[in-house]
Amino acid sequence: MRNSLIHDFTRSFLNNHVSPNDIIIDATLGNGHDTLYLNSLGANVVAFDIQLEAINQAKNLIEGLKNIQIHHDSFVNMFSYNIPFKGVVFNLGYLPNGDKTITTLEKDTLFTIKELSKLLKEGMFIIITAYPGHEEGMKESSALDHFIKSLPNDYLTYTLKIQNRNNAPYVIVIEK
């Protein structure tokens, strides 16, 4: 499986859509690699994670960097922070090398993506890496695929999928 294709596409998309001083939400901090990359593009990053283990690992990676806020909270609660974002990055599933029983959940992800999509204006985006290779990830992916097909034509939605690999990770983009 060529996960580097997914990684490269996501980085290329972010390179072309993130400008210095943009506010980008990293909805799933994890080990902090997306936050670090977004910060390297000059973005102000607001990151969320429910796991202290993830936050502590990420802090080691991003120690000393400016313009990063980390919230020990679920991304489903991001709306209470009133963040004037340009884009949101999701890397769904579970913490790499962490507890695989703690995953993002279909109901939370779908609710959050639906609410975020209502807030999108021209030039804004949501980019999601989905992992259908585990039970909750399969539910999440199926619900997201159904939802993006239902969005009206003033949204641009697309996916990058490896078609001949069952349950391979893939990227979903929603733009306005």
Beta strands, then each sheet from edge to edge (+ up, - down):
strand 1: 23-26
strand 2: 44-49
strand 3: 68-72
strand 4: 87-91
strand 5: 125-130
strand 6: 156-160
strand 7: 170-175
sheet 1: 3+ 2+ 1+ 4+ 5+ 7- 6+
end
